[in-house]
Amino acid sequence: MDNSKLKEQVEIIRQAFGYIDQFKNEIFVIKIDDVLISSPYFPALIKDLVLLHRMGIRIILVPGSRTRIDEVLKTYQIDCQTAGGVRISPPEAIPFIKMAAFDVSNNIMTMLAENGAHAVIGNWVRARSIGVRDGVNFQSSGIVEKLQIEIIKNVLEDNLIPIFPNIGWSLSGKPYNLSSNDLAFTISVQLNAAKLFFVTDKGEIRADGFTVPEGIYVSSNNVISQLTLPQAESFLKVNAESPNKEKLELVSLACRACESGVRRVHIVNGRADGMILKEIFSNRGLGTMIYANQHDHIRPMTISDIPEVLSVMQPAIDEKILIKRSASDLQQKVNDYVVYDVDGTVHACGALHVYPDRQAEIAAIAVDEMYTSLGIGKKIVSFLIEKAAVSKLKAVFVLTTQTSDWFTKLGFESVNISDLPKEKKDHYNADRNSLVLRLKLDRYRAKRAFKVGD
Ligand SMILES: CC(C)(COP(=O)(O)OP(=O)(O)OC[C@H]1O[C@@H](n2cnc3c(N)ncnc32)[C@H](O)[C@@H]1OP(=O)(O)O)[C@@H](O)C(=O)NCCC(=O)NCCS
C-alpha cells in the first residue's frame, strides 16, 4: 500500500476512536427517505446504524414514507393535492396514509431485527391540525404538538431503537399525517440530540443550481461540505427564489435545529455506501454539515501538540517548501505557534515571530494535505495578521519559495530583502533565495481586509 493511502487510513482510524468516546450515550436522530429502501446500499445503511447503536450511541429513527404513501393512495385511487409542498390529507385518506407509514416503519424494524438490534414503533407524538392557511384547508395534515419525552427516554434507556412513523394523534385520538422532516427536527430539539441526520435520495447540498455566497467553500466535486449557521442563513437568503425547495427546506430546518441547541445537522446522500459512518467518524465527511458553534478553531499550540504539528509540516518539509524544524525548535517558540484543531486533532499550524522593529514574520504555515482548499490556510494567516494588528505591529512578512501567489492573493506585496528586520536580514539564506512578501498593517487596519473566522 502506498504511504499516502496508509496515512489516510491510519488517520481515519484515529479519528474514529476519538469520536467513539465523544458520542457514547449521545442521541442521534436519523430521518431516512423511504425511497432509499429499494437502494442496494440500504441493507448496509441498516447495518451501520446497528453498529452505531452497539457502540452506545442512542439512535432514533424517523422514516419518511412519502413514496409508500403515494403507492398506497394510487392503488386505492385516492387523490391528494399538495400546497406549498405539503400533502393535503382528506380524512378518508388517513387510514391508507397510516397503513403506509407503519408499513415503512415495520419494514425497517424487521431489517434491524435481522441485524440483531431491537426496535420499537411507538405512538409518542401528540399532533394537531395545520388548519386553514392562506385559504387552504390542510384537513388531516397535522403538526407536532408534544412528544412524550419521558417515555422515549425510557425506551432509549432500555437499549431499544425508537422508530417514529409520521403519524401523530390529537388528545381526542384523531390521527394526523405529519411531515417526517418536521418530526425529526422536533425530536432532535426536544431530546437535545447531538446530531440530526437527513439521509436523502437527493444527496447532499451541492453548489450547482444554487448561488453560493462568498466565504462558503465548495469542494472540487461541487459539494458544500460545511456551513456555519450564519453561512447557512445567508445561503437561504440568496437562494430564496430557487426552485430547489426540498433542499432549502432541509437547510432551513437545519438552521432552526442548530439555533435550538442541536449541535450538528448532516444532510447526506443515502445512495452511496458508508456515508453516515464517514460523516460521523471523519472530520471531513462527504455530506453537508451545518453547525452552530465553530466546531473547528484556532488556538495556541501546547507542548503536547508538537508531534502532530511536526507531522502536519512534514510533507511541505520533504518538498523543501518549509524549512526543517525540530521538536525543540518548536518548544522554544511554543508561544508563537497556533494550531487549527478539529475535535481534538491538529489539521494546520502557523507561527508569528515578532521582531524588535515591530515587524513580525508569518512562518510555518502548513495545512494537513487531506484538509486543503477548505479555507483553513487563509483562516490561520488571517488569525496571525489580526494578532499582529492587535499588538500594534507595523507589518507582517513571509519568506516563501513556492507559495508567493497564494500570499499575494491574501494581500501581501513583494518587497526587498533590505526591508526585513535586521536580525532576519543577517540570517537570510541566499541559497534558498526566498521571495519576501509583506503586508503593511496600517493599510490592513484601514481596509480591514480580513476578519478572523471568515
Ligand atoms: C498553501 C497552503 C497553506 C494553503 O492552505 P489551504 O487551507 O489549502 O488554503 P485555502 O483553502 O485558504 O486556499 C486554497 C487555494 O489556494 C490555492 N493554493 C494552494 N497552494 C498554492 C500555491 N502554492 N500557490 C498558489 N495558490 C495555491 C489552492 O489551489 C486553492 O485555490 P482555489 O481556492 O482556487 O481552489 C497549503 O496548501 C499548504 O500547507 N501548503 C504547503 C505549505 C506551504 O506552502 N506553506 C507556506 C509556506 S511559506
The ligand as an SDF file (V2000), in Angstrom:
LIG
                    3D

 48 50  0  0  0  0  0  0  0  0999 V2000
   -0.5460   26.8460    0.9170 C   0  0  0  0  0  0  0  0  0  0  0  0
   -1.4450   26.2410    1.9560 C   0  0  0  0  0  0  0  0  0  0  0  0
   -1.1000   26.7900    3.3200 C   0  0  0  0  0  0  0  0  0  0  0  0
   -2.8870   26.6040    1.6040 C   0  0  0  0  0  0  0  0  0  0  0  0
   -3.7670   26.1010    2.5790 O   0  0  0  0  0  0  0  0  0  0  0  0
   -5.3210   25.8630    2.2660 P   0  0  0  0  0  0  0  0  0  0  0  0
   -6.0350   25.6550    3.5560 O   0  0  0  0  0  0  0  0  0  0  0  0
   -5.4810   24.8410    1.2180 O   0  0  0  0  0  0  0  0  0  0  0  0
   -5.6690   27.2820    1.6800 O   0  0  0  0  0  0  0  0  0  0  0  0
   -7.0560   27.9090    1.2730 P   0  0  0  0  0  0  0  0  0  0  0  0
   -8.1430   26.8790    1.3500 O   0  0  0  0  0  0  0  0  0  0  0  0
   -7.2170   29.1250    2.0940 O   0  0  0  0  0  0  0  0  0  0  0  0
   -6.7890   28.2930   -0.2390 O   0  0  0  0  0  0  0  0  0  0  0  0
   -6.8110   27.3090   -1.2020 C   0  0  0  0  0  0  0  0  0  0  0  0
   -6.4860   27.8990   -2.5600 C   0  0  0  0  0  0  0  0  0  0  0  0
   -5.0940   28.2550   -2.6040 O   0  0  0  0  0  0  0  0  0  0  0  0
   -4.5130   27.6360   -3.7680 C   0  0  0  0  0  0  0  0  0  0  0  0
   -3.1180   27.3220   -3.4830 N   0  0  0  0  0  0  0  0  0  0  0  0
   -2.6230   26.3460   -2.6830 C   0  0  0  0  0  0  0  0  0  0  0  0
   -1.2860   26.3570   -2.7160 N   0  0  0  0  0  0  0  0  0  0  0  0
   -0.9210   27.3690   -3.5420 C   0  0  0  0  0  0  0  0  0  0  0  0
    0.3180   27.8710   -4.0020 C   0  0  0  0  0  0  0  0  0  0  0  0
    1.4680   27.3370   -3.6170 N   0  0  0  0  0  0  0  0  0  0  0  0
    0.2930   28.9260   -4.8440 N   0  0  0  0  0  0  0  0  0  0  0  0
   -0.8540   29.4880   -5.2630 C   0  0  0  0  0  0  0  0  0  0  0  0
   -2.0810   29.0410   -4.8660 N   0  0  0  0  0  0  0  0  0  0  0  0
   -2.1040   27.9880   -4.0320 C   0  0  0  0  0  0  0  0  0  0  0  0
   -5.3420   26.3820   -3.9720 C   0  0  0  0  0  0  0  0  0  0  0  0
   -5.2370   25.9190   -5.2900 O   0  0  0  0  0  0  0  0  0  0  0  0
   -6.7250   26.8820   -3.6590 C   0  0  0  0  0  0  0  0  0  0  0  0
   -7.2610   27.5760   -4.7450 O   0  0  0  0  0  0  0  0  0  0  0  0
   -8.8500   27.6420   -5.0020 P   0  0  0  0  0  0  0  0  0  0  0  0
   -9.4580   28.3140   -3.7890 O   0  0  0  0  0  0  0  0  0  0  0  0
   -8.9460   28.4680   -6.2370 O   0  0  0  0  0  0  0  0  0  0  0  0
   -9.2770   26.2370   -5.1360 O   0  0  0  0  0  0  0  0  0  0  0  0
   -1.3650   24.6940    1.9690 C   0  0  0  0  0  0  0  0  0  0  0  0
   -1.5860   24.2130    0.6820 O   0  0  0  0  0  0  0  0  0  0  0  0
   -0.0640   24.1420    2.4660 C   0  0  0  0  0  0  0  0  0  0  0  0
    0.0480   23.7440    3.6180 O   0  0  0  0  0  0  0  0  0  0  0  0
    0.9460   24.0970    1.5680 N   0  0  0  0  0  0  0  0  0  0  0  0
    2.2470   23.5870    1.9400 C   0  0  0  0  0  0  0  0  0  0  0  0
    2.9590   24.5160    2.8840 C   0  0  0  0  0  0  0  0  0  0  0  0
    3.1090   25.9450    2.3830 C   0  0  0  0  0  0  0  0  0  0  0  0
    3.1490   26.2290    1.1890 O   0  0  0  0  0  0  0  0  0  0  0  0
    3.2180   26.8600    3.3560 N   0  0  0  0  0  0  0  0  0  0  0  0
    3.5100   28.2440    3.1060 C   0  0  0  0  0  0  0  0  0  0  0  0
    4.9790   28.3530    3.2060 C   0  0  0  0  0  0  0  0  0  0  0  0
    5.5500   29.9480    3.0260 S   0  0  0  0  0  0  0  0  0  0  0  0
  1  2  1  0
  2  3  1  0
  2  4  1  0
  2 36  1  0
  4  5  1  0
  5  6  1  0
  6  7  2  0
  6  8  1  0
  6  9  1  0
  9 10  1  0
 10 11  2  0
 10 12  1  0
 10 13  1  0
 13 14  1  0
 14 15  1  0
 15 16  1  0
 15 30  1  0
 16 17  1  0
 17 18  1  0
 17 28  1  0
 18 19  1  0
 18 27  1  0
 19 20  2  0
 20 21  1  0
 21 22  1  0
 21 27  2  0
 22 23  1  0
 22 24  2  0
 24 25  1  0
 25 26  2  0
 26 27  1  0
 28 29  1  0
 28 30  1  0
 30 31  1  0
 31 32  1  0
 32 33  2  0
 32 34  1  0
 32 35  1  0
 36 37  1  0
 36 38  1  0
 38 39  2  0
 38 40  1  0
 40 41  1  0
 41 42  1  0
 42 43  1  0
 43 44  2  0
 43 45  1  0
 45 46  1  0
 46 47  1  0
 47 48  1  0
M  END
$$$$
